[in-house]
Amino acid sequence: MTTVSQVGSDVIRQKAVPVDFPLSEQDVQIVRNLIEQMRANDLVGMAAPQIGQSRRIFVTEVRRTKFRDSGLDPLRVFVNPSIENASSETQTAYEGCGSVAESNLFGEVERPKKIAVKWQSEDGSHQTAEFEGFIARIIQHELDHLDGIVFLDRIKTTKTVMSGIEFQKAFGPKSNDKDSEP
Protein backbone atom coordinates (compact mmCIF):
# COMPACT_ATOMS: atom_id res chain seq x y z
CA MET A 1 0.00 0.00 0.00
CA THR A 2 1.20 3.49 -0.85
CA THR A 3 2.00 5.77 2.09
CA VAL A 4 0.82 9.36 2.44
CA SER A 5 3.58 11.93 1.83
CA GLN A 6 3.95 14.27 4.78
CA VAL A 7 4.71 17.99 4.88
CA GLY A 8 8.44 18.37 4.46
CA SER A 9 8.73 15.97 1.53
CA ASP A 10 9.76 17.73 -1.68
CA VAL A 11 6.78 16.59 -3.78
CA ILE A 12 4.29 18.25 -1.39
CA ARG A 13 5.76 21.69 -2.18
CA GLN A 14 6.12 21.25 -5.96
CA LYS A 15 3.67 22.40 -8.63
CA ALA A 16 2.30 19.16 -10.11
CA VAL A 17 2.74 18.29 -13.79
CA PRO A 18 -0.29 18.31 -16.17
CA VAL A 19 -1.58 14.94 -17.35
CA ASP A 20 -1.84 13.88 -21.02
CA PHE A 21 -4.63 11.79 -22.51
CA PRO A 22 -5.32 9.01 -22.89
CA LEU A 23 -4.21 8.30 -19.34
CA SER A 24 -1.05 6.22 -19.09
CA GLU A 25 -1.06 3.00 -17.09
CA GLN A 26 0.90 4.90 -14.43
CA ASP A 27 -1.81 7.60 -14.20
CA VAL A 28 -4.59 4.99 -14.04
CA GLN A 29 -2.69 3.37 -11.14
CA ILE A 30 -2.31 6.79 -9.46
CA VAL A 31 -6.11 7.20 -9.55
CA ARG A 32 -6.56 3.73 -8.01
CA ASN A 33 -3.97 4.45 -5.31
CA LEU A 34 -5.57 7.82 -4.50
CA ILE A 35 -8.99 6.23 -4.01
CA GLU A 36 -7.51 3.41 -1.91
CA GLN A 37 -5.50 5.77 0.31
CA MET A 38 -8.32 8.29 0.69
CA ARG A 39 -10.66 5.56 1.90
CA ALA A 40 -8.06 3.73 4.02
CA ASN A 41 -7.22 6.97 5.85
CA ASP A 42 -10.87 8.11 6.20
CA LEU A 43 -10.21 11.25 4.17
CA VAL A 44 -12.64 13.16 1.92
CA GLY A 45 -10.05 14.00 -0.73
CA MET A 46 -6.53 13.17 -1.80
CA ALA A 47 -4.16 14.62 -4.41
CA ALA A 48 -1.41 12.84 -6.35
CA PRO A 49 1.44 14.72 -4.58
CA GLN A 50 0.18 13.20 -1.32
CA ILE A 51 1.17 9.77 -2.62
CA GLY A 52 4.48 11.02 -3.97
CA GLN A 53 3.34 11.66 -7.55
CA SER A 54 3.76 15.06 -9.20
CA ARG A 55 0.62 14.77 -11.35
CA ARG A 56 -2.40 17.12 -11.61
CA ILE A 57 -4.90 14.54 -10.35
CA PHE A 58 -7.05 14.43 -7.23
CA VAL A 59 -10.09 12.53 -5.98
CA THR A 60 -12.92 13.46 -3.63
CA GLU A 61 -15.66 11.49 -1.90
CA VAL A 62 -17.77 12.60 1.05
CA ARG A 63 -18.93 9.38 2.70
CA ARG A 64 -21.17 8.78 5.70
CA THR A 65 -19.15 8.49 8.91
CA LYS A 66 -19.79 8.72 12.65
CA PHE A 67 -19.07 12.46 12.25
CA ARG A 68 -21.00 13.10 9.03
CA ASP A 69 -24.46 12.13 7.88
CA SER A 70 -25.25 14.99 5.47
CA GLY A 71 -23.54 16.79 2.60
CA LEU A 72 -22.52 13.46 1.08
CA ASP A 73 -20.93 13.56 -2.39
CA PRO A 74 -20.05 10.68 -4.73
CA LEU A 75 -16.56 9.65 -5.76
CA ARG A 76 -15.14 12.14 -8.26
CA VAL A 77 -11.85 12.06 -10.17
CA PHE A 78 -10.41 15.44 -11.22
CA VAL A 79 -7.63 15.54 -13.83
CA ASN A 80 -5.97 18.85 -14.77
CA PRO A 81 -8.50 20.85 -12.71
CA SER A 82 -8.75 24.62 -12.42
CA ILE A 83 -11.04 27.04 -10.63
CA GLU A 84 -12.72 29.22 -13.24
CA ASN A 85 -14.63 31.43 -10.82
CA ALA A 86 -14.92 31.87 -7.06
CA SER A 87 -17.52 33.73 -5.03
CA SER A 88 -16.56 36.80 -3.07
CA GLU A 89 -18.56 35.33 -0.19
CA THR A 90 -16.22 33.29 1.98
CA GLN A 91 -16.56 30.74 4.72
CA THR A 92 -14.11 29.95 7.51
CA ALA A 93 -13.92 26.39 8.81
CA TYR A 94 -11.42 23.99 10.33
CA GLU A 95 -9.35 21.84 8.01
CA GLY A 96 -7.03 18.93 8.55
CA CYS A 97 -4.92 17.01 6.06
CA GLY A 98 -3.52 13.56 5.44
CA SER A 99 -0.15 15.22 4.80
CA VAL A 100 -0.02 16.50 8.38
CA ALA A 101 -1.56 13.33 9.82
CA GLU A 102 1.58 12.54 11.77
CA SER A 103 1.31 15.98 13.40
CA ASN A 104 -2.49 15.62 13.77
CA LEU A 105 -3.14 19.36 13.36
CA PHE A 106 -6.31 21.26 12.44
CA GLY A 107 -6.73 24.98 11.81
CA GLU A 108 -9.21 27.55 10.53
CA VAL A 109 -8.98 28.41 6.83
CA GLU A 110 -11.04 31.00 4.97
CA ARG A 111 -12.07 29.97 1.43
CA PRO A 112 -14.63 31.07 -1.16
CA LYS A 113 -18.02 29.50 -0.40
CA LYS A 114 -18.83 28.74 -4.06
CA ILE A 115 -16.55 27.85 -6.95
CA ALA A 116 -16.85 26.95 -10.63
CA VAL A 117 -14.41 24.23 -11.64
CA LYS A 118 -13.18 22.93 -14.99
CA TRP A 119 -11.45 19.53 -15.23
CA GLN A 120 -11.12 16.40 -17.29
CA SER A 121 -12.56 13.06 -16.30
CA GLU A 122 -10.61 9.81 -16.55
CA ASP A 123 -11.68 9.36 -20.18
CA GLY A 124 -10.42 12.85 -21.09
CA SER A 125 -13.84 14.47 -21.47
CA HIS A 126 -14.04 18.07 -20.33
CA GLN A 127 -16.25 18.78 -17.32
CA THR A 128 -17.46 21.94 -15.64
CA ALA A 129 -19.57 22.30 -12.52
CA GLU A 130 -20.29 24.62 -9.63
CA PHE A 131 -19.71 23.50 -6.07
CA GLU A 132 -20.71 25.02 -2.75
CA GLY A 133 -20.00 24.50 0.93
CA PHE A 134 -18.01 21.53 2.18
CA ILE A 135 -17.33 19.94 -1.23
CA ALA A 136 -16.13 23.33 -2.56
CA ARG A 137 -13.72 23.52 0.39
CA ILE A 138 -12.43 20.01 -0.30
CA ILE A 139 -11.84 20.77 -3.98
CA GLN A 140 -9.96 23.99 -3.14
CA HIS A 141 -7.87 22.14 -0.54
CA GLU A 142 -6.93 19.38 -3.01
CA LEU A 143 -6.26 21.84 -5.83
CA ASP A 144 -3.88 23.66 -3.48
CA HIS A 145 -1.91 20.40 -3.17
CA LEU A 146 -1.44 20.42 -6.96
CA ASP A 147 0.12 23.89 -6.61
CA GLY A 148 2.45 22.98 -3.72
CA ILE A 149 0.28 24.67 -1.07
CA VAL A 150 -0.87 23.04 2.19
CA PHE A 151 -3.71 24.30 4.36
CA LEU A 152 -1.24 25.44 7.02
CA ASP A 153 -0.10 28.12 4.54
CA ARG A 154 -3.64 29.54 4.50
CA ILE A 155 -4.18 29.80 8.26
CA LYS A 156 -4.41 33.50 9.17
CA THR A 157 -3.50 32.99 12.81
CA THR A 158 -1.90 30.05 14.56
CA LYS A 159 -4.21 30.74 17.51
CA THR A 160 -6.81 28.56 15.75
CA VAL A 161 -4.49 25.55 15.37
CA MET A 162 -5.40 22.60 17.58
CA SER A 163 -4.45 18.98 18.00
CA GLY A 164 -6.65 16.19 16.73
CA ILE A 165 -7.65 15.33 20.31
CA GLU A 166 -8.87 18.87 20.99
CA PHE A 167 -10.55 19.01 17.57
CA GLN A 168 -12.53 15.85 18.39
CA LYS A 169 -13.56 17.33 21.75
CA ALA A 170 -14.76 20.52 20.07
CA PHE A 171 -16.31 19.10 16.89
CA GLY A 172 -16.83 15.38 17.52
CA PRO A 173 -20.10 13.45 17.15
CA LYS A 174 -21.88 15.49 19.86
CA SER A 175 -21.42 18.69 17.82
CA ASN A 176 -23.98 20.00 15.33
CA ASP A 177 -21.32 21.91 13.33
CA LYS A 178 -21.18 19.79 10.16
CA ASP A 179 -18.92 22.22 8.26
CA SER A 180 -16.01 21.76 10.66
CA GLU A 181 -14.98 18.18 10.00
CA PRO A 182 -11.80 16.26 9.33
C-alpha positions in Angstrom: 0.0 0.0 0.0 1.2 3.5 -0.9 2.0 5.8 2.1 0.8 9.4 2.4 3.6 11.9 1.8 4.0 14.3 4.8 4.7 18.0 4.9 8.4 18.4 4.5 8.7 16.0 1.5 9.8 17.7 -1.7 6.8 16.6 -3.8 4.3 18.3 -1.4 5.8 21.7 -2.2 6.1 21.3 -6.0 3.7 22.4 -8.6 2.3 19.2 -10.1 2.7 18.3 -13.8 -0.3 18.3 -16.2 -1.6 14.9 -17.4 -1.8 13.9 -21.0 -4.6 11.8 -22.5 -5.3 9.0 -22.9 -4.2 8.3 -19.3 -1.0 6.2 -19.1 -1.1 3.0 -17.1 0.9 4.9 -14.4 -1.8 7.6 -14.2 -4.6 5.0 -14.0 -2.7 3.4 -11.1 -2.3 6.8 -9.5 -6.1 7.2 -9.5 -6.6 3.7 -8.0 -4.0 4.5 -5.3 -5.6 7.8 -4.5 -9.0 6.2 -4.0 -7.5 3.4 -1.9 -5.5 5.8 0.3 -8.3 8.3 0.7 -10.7 5.6 1.9 -8.1 3.7 4.0 -7.2 7.0 5.9 -10.9 8.1 6.2 -10.2 11.3 4.2 -12.6 13.2 1.9 -10.0 14.0 -0.7 -6.5 13.2 -1.8 -4.2 14.6 -4.4 -1.4 12.8 -6.3 1.4 14.7 -4.6 0.2 13.2 -1.3 1.2 9.8 -2.6 4.5 11.0 -4.0 3.3 11.7 -7.6 3.8 15.1 -9.2 0.6 14.8 -11.4 -2.4 17.1 -11.6 -4.9 14.5 -10.3 -7.1 14.4 -7.2 -10.1 12.5 -6.0 -12.9 13.5 -3.6 -15.7 11.5 -1.9 -17.8 12.6 1.0 -18.9 9.4 2.7 -21.2 8.8 5.7 -19.1 8.5 8.9 -19.8 8.7 12.6 -19.1 12.5 12.3 -21.0 13.1 9.0 -24.5 12.1 7.9 -25.2 15.0 5.5 -23.5 16.8 2.6 -22.5 13.5 1.1 -20.9 13.6 -2.4 -20.1 10.7 -4.7 -16.6 9.6 -5.8 -15.1 12.1 -8.3 -11.9 12.1 -10.2 -10.4 15.4 -11.2 -7.6 15.5 -13.8 -6.0 18.9 -14.8 -8.5 20.9 -12.7 -8.7 24.6 -12.4 -11.0 27.0 -10.6 -12.7 29.2 -13.2 -14.6 31.4 -10.8 -14.9 31.9 -7.1 -17.5 33.7 -5.0 -16.6 36.8 -3.1 -18.6 35.3 -0.2 -16.2 33.3 2.0 -16.6 30.7 4.7 -14.1 29.9 7.5 -13.9 26.4 8.8 -11.4 24.0 10.3 -9.3 21.8 8.0 -7.0 18.9 8.6 -4.9 17.0 6.1 -3.5 13.6 5.4 -0.1 15.2 4.8 0.0 16.5 8.4 -1.6 13.3 9.8 1.6 12.5 11.8 1.3 16.0 13.4 -2.5 15.6 13.8 -3.1 19.4 13.4 -6.3 21.3 12.4 -6.7 25.0 11.8 -9.2 27.5 10.5 -9.0 28.4 6.8 -11.0 31.0 5.0 -12.1 30.0 1.4 -14.6 31.1 -1.2 -18.0 29.5 -0.4 -18.8 28.7 -4.1 -16.5 27.8 -7.0 -16.9 27.0 -10.6 -14.4 24.2 -11.6 -13.2 22.9 -15.0 -11.4 19.5 -15.2 -11.1 16.4 -17.3 -12.6 13.1 -16.3 -10.6 9.8 -16.6 -11.7 9.4 -20.2 -10.4 12.8 -21.1 -13.8 14.5 -21.5 -14.0 18.1 -20.3 -16.3 18.8 -17.3 -17.5 21.9 -15.6 -19.6 22.3 -12.5 -20.3 24.6 -9.6 -19.7 23.5 -6.1 -20.7 25.0 -2.8 -20.0 24.5 0.9 -18.0 21.5 2.2 -17.3 19.9 -1.2 -16.1 23.3 -2.6 -13.7 23.5 0.4 -12.4 20.0 -0.3 -11.8 20.8 -4.0 -10.0 24.0 -3.1 -7.9 22.1 -0.5 -6.9 19.4 -3.0 -6.3 21.8 -5.8 -3.9 23.7 -3.5 -1.9 20.4 -3.2 -1.4 20.4 -7.0 0.1 23.9 -6.6 2.4 23.0 -3.7 0.3 24.7 -1.1 -0.9 23.0 2.2 -3.7 24.3 4.4 -1.2 25.4 7.0 -0.1 28.1 4.5 -3.6 29.5 4.5 -4.2 29.8 8.3 -4.4 33.5 9.2 -3.5 33.0 12.8 -1.9 30.1 14.6 -4.2 30.7 17.5 -6.8 28.6 15.7 -4.5 25.6 15.4 -5.4 22.6 17.6 -4.4 19.0 18.0 -6.7 16.2 16.7 -7.7 15.3 20.3 -8.9 18.9 21.0 -10.5 19.0 17.6 -12.5 15.9 18.4 -13.6 17.3 21.8 -14.8 20.5 20.1 -16.3 19.1 16.9 -16.8 15.4 17.5 -20.1 13.5 17.1 -21.9 15.5 19.9 -21.4 18.7 17.8 -24.0 20.0 15.3 -21.3 21.9 13.3 -21.2 19.8 10.2 -18.9 22.2 8.3 -16.0 21.8 10.7 -15.0 18.2 10.0 -11.8 16.3 9.3 
